[in-house]
Amino acid sequence: MGPWRCLLLLPLLAVALRAQQQQFMEYVERRLTLLEERISQWHDQSSRYSTELRDFKNQVLGMLETAEKEREAMRSEAESAAVRVDRLEREVDYLETQNPAPPCVEVDETLMEKQVATAKQRKNEKYTKLTDCSDTIASVRAMKILKRFGSTSGLWTKDAAGNSEKIYVFDGTANDTVYVFPRMREFTLFSATRKAARIKLPYPWVGTGHLVYNGHLYYIRQQGPFQVIKFNLANKTVVDSSVFPAEEQIPVFGLSPFTYIEVAADEEGLWAIYATKEDEKNICLAKLDPTSLDIEQMWDTPCPRENAEGAFVVCGALHVVYNTRLPSRSRVQCVFDVSGTLAPEDASLVYFPKRYGSHSSMKYSPRERQIYAWDDGYQIIYRMEMKKKLEV
């Protein structure tokens, strides 16, 4: 190709380059325009979202402010209700103190001597049963730990004879106030005593051997000789009292030194479990008249006091529960049947499931066939499996 042809192609190349540059610029402008449109859309959306977020924040702040006002109002109402409840409790305590004066519970030495003489005349006689109950404990079928309430030692129970669902709680080993919960549910769900009614007794109780039976509270008072007080739970008055006809009493259980008399109930009625210096190694048993509190009959049992932590009566048979000084697994190791139909060597050796410490009280409910126990501050229910005595 000659020089003159190159000169002719230069203008054509320049035109082609300008055309390409124009197309490139138009492409860039279109892309920039599209990008600006997207930025504008993003800006509009961001602005709208910011506005909605601000409105939502204002709405939430308003709701929080309303909730705070309502919380303050509810707290004020709760405090007011607590003040009213405390005032009502004080008024109830005052009204209870205005009951008629209880009957005299001074010690009648002559009557006490007659009771001791009468009881000793029938001591260790064979017992004539009042019912056809012939069951004995075979094993612990189930254990239910309800809660932990109060002191390490105490007593809780239901009415052993009536149909009431009320729960009676004796916190500690010496006091004058009994807590009463309307049902098991209130006792289980609420840890405070605010849900419980309070019964202030005319005389303080001692130990954990008390019993609620047929609408009455049978509790132990210590003022010189020990007394069994019969207290009507309906009208809050003392119905009767009796000096326990046993001389020189000592703690009935070696591992529970705070209990001198254990009042128990079974299918046959009321019993008293105790110990004296006359036979300080073994536990004694007496049948009580629930109406007059007279001692109907007394027995010396072969069950030792040493390492005993509690006892209860089932169908006329005393069951003594033993443990060790360092709390271990409790077991019924001695059974004494007052009717003589169950020999001690034929009774089942019943073990209780391992728990927290040792029992400070064990109350048998003949209506429910279960035991209400207090173990190191825990309230426990043992459901019992029964057998006929002749089948053991």
C-alpha positions as CSV (number, residue, x, y, z in Angstrom):
1,M,0.0,0.0,0.0
2,G,1.3,3.3,-1.0
3,P,1.6,6.5,1.1
4,W,-1.3,8.1,-0.6
5,R,-3.7,5.3,0.4
6,C,-2.8,5.7,4.1
7,L,-3.6,9.3,3.9
8,L,-7.0,8.5,2.5
9,L,-7.8,6.0,5.4
10,L,-6.9,8.4,8.3
11,P,-10.1,10.4,8.1
12,L,-12.2,7.2,8.0
13,L,-10.5,5.9,11.2
14,A,-11.0,9.2,13.0
15,V,-14.7,9.1,12.2
16,A,-15.0,5.5,13.5
17,L,-13.2,6.4,16.7
18,R,-15.5,9.3,17.3
19,A,-18.6,7.1,16.8
20,Q,-17.3,4.5,19.3
21,Q,-16.6,7.2,21.9
22,Q,-20.1,8.6,21.4
23,Q,-21.6,5.2,22.0
24,F,-19.5,4.6,25.1
25,M,-20.5,8.0,26.6
26,E,-24.2,7.2,26.0
27,Y,-23.7,3.8,27.7
28,V,-22.0,5.5,30.7
29,E,-24.8,8.1,30.9
30,R,-27.5,5.4,30.9
31,R,-25.8,3.5,33.6
32,L,-25.3,6.6,35.7
33,T,-29.0,7.5,35.2
34,L,-30.1,4.0,36.3
35,L,-27.8,4.2,39.4
36,E,-29.2,7.7,40.3
37,E,-32.7,6.3,40.1
38,R,-31.8,3.3,42.4
39,I,-30.1,5.7,44.9
40,S,-33.3,7.9,44.8
41,Q,-35.5,4.8,45.5
42,W,-33.2,3.7,48.4
43,H,-33.3,7.2,49.8
44,D,-37.1,7.2,49.7
45,Q,-37.3,3.8,51.3
46,S,-34.8,4.7,54.0
47,S,-36.7,7.8,54.8
48,R,-39.9,5.9,55.0
49,Y,-38.4,3.2,57.3
50,S,-36.9,5.9,59.5
51,T,-40.3,7.5,59.9
52,E,-41.9,4.2,60.7
53,L,-39.2,3.3,63.2
54,R,-39.6,6.6,64.9
55,D,-43.3,6.2,65.1
56,F,-42.9,2.6,66.5
57,K,-40.4,3.9,69.1
58,N,-42.8,6.5,70.2
59,Q,-45.6,4.0,70.5
60,V,-43.4,1.6,72.5
61,L,-42.3,4.4,74.9
62,G,-45.9,5.3,75.4
63,M,-46.8,1.6,76.2
64,L,-43.9,1.4,78.6
65,E,-44.9,4.5,80.3
66,T,-48.5,3.2,80.7
67,A,-47.2,-0.2,82.0
68,E,-45.0,1.6,84.5
69,K,-48.0,3.6,85.8
70,E,-50.0,0.4,86.0
71,R,-47.2,-1.4,87.9
72,E,-46.9,1.4,90.4
73,A,-50.7,1.3,90.9
74,M,-50.7,-2.5,91.4
75,R,-47.7,-2.3,93.8
76,S,-49.6,0.4,95.8
77,E,-52.7,-1.8,95.9
78,A,-50.6,-4.8,97.0
79,E,-49.0,-2.8,99.8
80,S,-52.5,-1.6,100.8
81,A,-53.8,-5.1,100.8
82,A,-50.9,-6.4,102.9
83,V,-51.6,-3.6,105.4
84,R,-55.2,-4.6,105.6
85,V,-54.3,-8.3,106.0
86,D,-51.9,-7.5,108.8
87,R,-54.6,-5.4,110.5
88,L,-57.1,-8.2,110.1
89,E,-54.7,-10.8,111.5
90,R,-54.1,-8.5,114.6
91,E,-57.9,-8.1,115.0
92,V,-58.4,-11.9,114.8
93,D,-55.6,-12.5,117.3
94,Y,-57.3,-9.9,119.6
95,L,-60.7,-11.6,119.2
96,E,-59.2,-15.0,120.0
97,T,-57.8,-13.6,123.2
98,Q,-61.3,-12.5,124.2
99,N,-62.6,-16.1,124.4
100,P,-64.0,-17.3,127.7
101,A,-61.5,-18.4,130.3
102,P,-60.4,-22.0,129.8
103,P,-61.2,-24.5,132.5
104,C,-58.8,-24.9,135.3
105,V,-55.9,-27.1,134.5
106,E,-54.2,-27.1,137.8
107,V,-52.8,-30.4,139.0
108,D,-55.1,-32.3,141.3
109,E,-52.8,-34.6,143.2
110,T,-55.6,-36.9,144.5
111,L,-57.0,-37.3,141.0
112,M,-53.6,-38.0,139.6
113,E,-52.9,-40.7,142.2
114,K,-56.3,-42.4,141.4
115,Q,-55.5,-42.3,137.7
116,V,-52.1,-43.8,138.2
117,A,-53.5,-46.6,140.5
118,T,-56.3,-47.4,138.0
119,A,-54.0,-47.5,135.0
120,K,-51.4,-49.7,136.8
121,Q,-54.2,-52.2,137.7
122,R,-54.8,-52.8,134.0
123,K,-51.2,-52.6,133.0
124,N,-50.0,-55.1,130.4
125,E,-53.5,-56.7,130.2
126,K,-54.6,-58.1,126.9
127,Y,-56.4,-55.5,124.9
128,T,-60.0,-56.0,123.6
129,K,-60.1,-54.6,120.1
130,L,-62.9,-52.1,119.2
131,T,-62.7,-52.7,115.4
132,D,-62.0,-55.5,113.1
133,C,-58.9,-53.9,111.7
134,S,-56.3,-56.6,111.1
135,D,-53.8,-54.9,108.8
136,T,-50.1,-54.3,109.3
137,I,-47.6,-52.4,107.3
138,A,-45.9,-54.4,104.5
139,S,-43.7,-51.7,103.0
140,V,-43.5,-48.0,102.0
141,R,-45.3,-47.9,98.6
142,A,-44.4,-44.3,97.7
143,M,-42.7,-41.2,99.0
144,K,-43.6,-37.6,98.1
145,I,-41.5,-34.6,99.2
146,L,-43.9,-31.6,99.3
147,K,-41.7,-28.7,100.2
148,R,-39.3,-27.2,102.8
149,F,-41.0,-25.1,105.5
150,G,-39.9,-23.7,108.8
151,S,-37.5,-25.1,111.3
152,T,-35.5,-28.4,111.1
153,S,-37.9,-29.9,113.7
154,G,-41.7,-29.7,113.7
155,L,-45.0,-31.4,112.9
156,W,-47.6,-31.2,110.2
157,T,-50.7,-33.2,109.9
158,K,-54.4,-33.4,109.0
159,D,-57.4,-34.3,111.2
160,A,-56.8,-38.1,111.7
161,A,-60.5,-38.8,112.2
162,G,-62.5,-36.1,110.3
163,N,-62.9,-35.3,106.7
164,S,-61.4,-31.8,106.8
165,E,-58.7,-31.1,104.2
166,K,-57.0,-28.5,106.5
167,I,-53.3,-28.7,107.1
168,Y,-52.0,-28.0,110.6
169,V,-48.4,-27.0,111.1
170,F,-46.4,-26.8,114.3
171,D,-43.1,-25.1,113.5
172,G,-40.4,-25.9,116.0
173,T,-40.4,-27.8,119.2
174,A,-41.8,-25.1,121.6
175,N,-44.3,-22.4,120.7
176,D,-47.9,-21.2,121.2
177,T,-49.0,-20.6,117.6
178,V,-50.3,-23.2,115.1
179,Y,-50.5,-22.4,111.3
180,V,-53.6,-23.7,109.5
181,F,-53.7,-23.9,105.7
182,P,-57.2,-24.5,104.1
183,R,-56.0,-27.2,101.7
184,M,-52.9,-29.1,100.7
185,R,-52.6,-26.8,97.6
186,E,-52.2,-23.6,99.6
187,F,-49.6,-25.3,101.8
188,T,-47.6,-26.6,98.8
189,L,-47.6,-23.6,96.6
190,F,-47.0,-20.8,99.0
191,S,-43.8,-20.6,101.1
192,A,-45.0,-17.7,103.3
193,T,-47.4,-18.1,106.2
194,R,-49.6,-15.3,104.9
195,K,-52.0,-17.8,103.3
196,A,-52.4,-19.6,106.7
197,A,-54.7,-18.8,109.6
198,R,-53.0,-18.6,113.0
199,I,-54.3,-20.2,116.1
200,K,-52.8,-18.8,119.3
201,L,-53.1,-21.4,122.0
202,P,-53.8,-20.5,125.6
203,Y,-50.8,-22.5,126.8
204,P,-47.5,-23.1,124.9
205,W,-46.9,-26.5,123.5
206,V,-43.6,-28.5,123.8
207,G,-42.2,-31.3,121.6
208,T,-43.7,-32.7,118.4
209,G,-46.1,-35.3,119.8
210,H,-49.4,-33.4,119.2
211,L,-52.4,-34.6,117.3
212,V,-55.5,-33.3,115.5
213,Y,-58.4,-35.7,116.0
214,N,-62.1,-35.2,115.3
215,G,-62.1,-31.4,115.3
216,H,-59.9,-31.2,118.5
217,L,-56.2,-30.5,119.0
218,Y,-54.5,-32.7,121.6
219,Y,-51.3,-31.1,122.6
220,I,-48.6,-31.4,125.3
221,R,-48.1,-28.7,127.8
222,Q,-45.2,-28.7,130.2
223,Q,-45.6,-27.0,133.6
224,G,-44.1,-29.2,136.2
225,P,-45.8,-32.5,135.3
226,F,-46.8,-33.0,131.6
227,Q,-50.4,-32.2,130.7
228,V,-52.5,-33.3,127.7
229,I,-54.6,-30.3,126.6
230,K,-57.8,-31.0,124.6
231,F,-58.5,-27.8,122.5
232,N,-61.6,-27.3,120.4
233,L,-60.5,-25.9,117.0
234,A,-64.0,-24.6,116.2
235,N,-64.5,-22.2,119.1
236,K,-60.9,-21.9,120.1
237,T,-61.4,-23.0,123.7
238,V,-59.9,-25.6,126.0
239,V,-62.4,-28.4,126.5
240,D,-60.5,-30.5,129.0
241,S,-57.0,-31.3,130.3
242,S,-55.3,-34.1,132.1
243,V,-52.1,-34.7,133.9
244,F,-50.5,-37.7,132.3
245,P,-50.4,-40.4,135.0
246,A,-46.8,-41.4,134.7
247,E,-44.1,-40.5,137.2
248,E,-40.6,-39.2,136.3
249,Q,-41.1,-39.0,132.5
250,I,-38.1,-38.9,130.2
251,P,-37.9,-38.3,126.4
252,V,-39.7,-41.1,124.7
253,F,-37.3,-41.3,121.7
254,G,-33.5,-41.4,122.1
255,L,-32.9,-39.3,119.0
256,S,-35.7,-36.8,119.7
257,P,-35.0,-35.4,123.2
258,F,-37.7,-32.7,122.8
259,T,-40.7,-35.2,122.8
260,Y,-41.9,-36.6,126.1
261,I,-45.4,-37.7,125.0
262,E,-46.4,-38.8,121.5
263,V,-50.2,-38.7,121.0
264,A,-51.1,-41.0,118.1
265,A,-54.3,-42.1,116.4
266,D,-55.2,-45.3,114.5
267,E,-58.3,-47.2,113.6
268,E,-58.8,-48.1,117.3
269,G,-58.7,-44.5,118.6
270,L,-56.2,-42.5,120.6
271,W,-52.9,-43.6,122.1
272,A,-50.1,-42.1,124.1
273,I,-46.5,-43.2,123.6
274,Y,-44.1,-42.3,126.5
275,A,-41.2,-43.4,128.7
276,T,-40.4,-43.2,132.4
277,K,-37.3,-43.7,134.6
278,E,-38.9,-46.8,136.0
279,D,-38.1,-48.6,132.8
280,E,-35.9,-46.1,131.0
281,K,-34.6,-48.5,128.4
282,N,-37.9,-49.3,126.8
283,I,-40.9,-47.4,125.4
284,C,-44.4,-47.5,127.1
285,L,-47.8,-47.3,125.5
286,A,-51.2,-46.2,126.8
287,K,-54.7,-46.2,125.4
288,L,-56.5,-42.9,125.8
289,D,-60.2,-42.0,126.0
290,P,-60.6,-39.2,123.5
291,T,-63.5,-37.7,125.4
292,S,-62.3,-37.7,129.0
293,L,-58.5,-38.1,128.4
294,D,-58.5,-40.9,130.9
295,I,-55.9,-43.7,130.6
296,E,-57.8,-46.9,129.8
297,Q,-54.9,-49.3,129.7
298,M,-51.0,-49.2,129.8
299,W,-48.3,-51.5,128.5
300,D,-44.6,-51.9,128.8
301,T,-43.3,-52.7,125.4
302,P,-40.0,-54.5,124.4
303,C,-39.1,-51.6,122.0
304,P,-35.9,-49.8,123.1
305,R,-35.7,-46.0,123.4
306,E,-32.1,-46.0,122.2
307,N,-31.7,-44.8,118.6
308,A,-35.5,-44.4,118.3
309,E,-36.6,-41.3,116.4
310,G,-40.4,-41.7,116.2
311,A,-43.3,-44.0,116.4
312,F,-46.9,-44.5,115.4
313,V,-49.8,-47.0,115.9
314,V,-51.5,-49.0,113.1
315,C,-54.5,-51.3,113.9
316,G,-53.5,-51.5,117.6
317,A,-49.8,-52.2,116.9
318,L,-47.0,-49.8,117.9
319,H,-44.4,-49.3,115.2
320,V,-41.1,-47.7,116.4
321,V,-38.8,-46.1,113.9
322,Y,-35.1,-46.2,114.4
323,N,-32.1,-44.3,113.0
324,T,-28.5,-43.6,114.0
325,R,-26.8,-40.7,115.7
326,L,-25.4,-39.7,112.3
327,P,-28.7,-39.7,110.4
328,S,-28.9,-42.7,108.0
329,R,-31.8,-44.7,106.6
330,S,-34.8,-45.0,109.0
331,R,-36.6,-48.3,109.5
332,V,-39.3,-49.8,111.6
333,Q,-37.4,-52.3,113.7
334,C,-39.8,-53.0,116.6
335,V,-43.5,-53.7,116.5
336,F,-45.7,-54.3,119.6
337,D,-49.2,-55.5,119.0
338,V,-51.4,-55.0,122.1
339,S,-53.9,-57.6,121.0
340,G,-51.2,-60.3,120.7
341,T,-52.2,-61.3,117.2
342,L,-48.9,-60.2,115.7
343,A,-45.7,-61.5,117.1
344,P,-42.7,-59.1,117.0
345,E,-40.6,-61.6,115.1
346,D,-43.3,-62.0,112.4
347,A,-43.6,-58.3,111.6
348,S,-42.1,-56.9,108.4
349,L,-38.9,-54.9,108.7
350,V,-40.0,-51.7,106.9
351,Y,-37.4,-49.3,105.5
352,F,-38.1,-45.7,104.6
353,P,-36.3,-44.2,101.5
354,K,-33.1,-42.3,102.2
355,R,-33.8,-38.6,102.8
356,Y,-32.1,-35.5,104.3
357,G,-31.6,-36.2,108.0
358,S,-33.9,-37.8,110.6
359,H,-37.6,-37.5,111.4
360,S,-38.7,-35.2,114.1
361,S,-42.3,-36.3,113.8
362,M,-44.3,-39.0,112.0
363,K,-48.1,-38.9,112.0
364,Y,-50.1,-41.9,110.7
365,S,-53.5,-41.1,109.1
366,P,-55.8,-44.1,109.5
367,R,-58.2,-42.5,107.0
368,E,-55.6,-42.1,104.2
369,R,-53.3,-44.9,105.2
370,Q,-50.3,-42.7,104.9
371,I,-47.7,-40.9,107.2
372,Y,-47.1,-37.2,107.4
373,A,-43.4,-36.8,108.3
374,W,-41.1,-33.8,109.1
375,D,-37.6,-34.5,108.0
376,D,-34.9,-31.8,108.7
377,G,-37.4,-29.1,107.6
378,Y,-38.8,-31.0,104.7
379,Q,-42.5,-32.1,104.7
380,I,-42.9,-35.6,103.4
381,I,-45.8,-38.0,102.7
382,Y,-45.2,-41.8,102.9
383,R,-47.9,-44.0,101.4
384,M,-48.0,-47.4,103.0
385,E,-48.6,-50.8,101.5
386,M,-50.7,-53.0,103.9
387,K,-51.1,-56.7,104.5
388,K,-53.3,-58.8,106.8
389,K,-51.5,-59.8,110.0
390,L,-52.0,-63.4,109.4
391,E,-50.4,-63.1,106.0
392,V,-47.1,-61.6,107.3
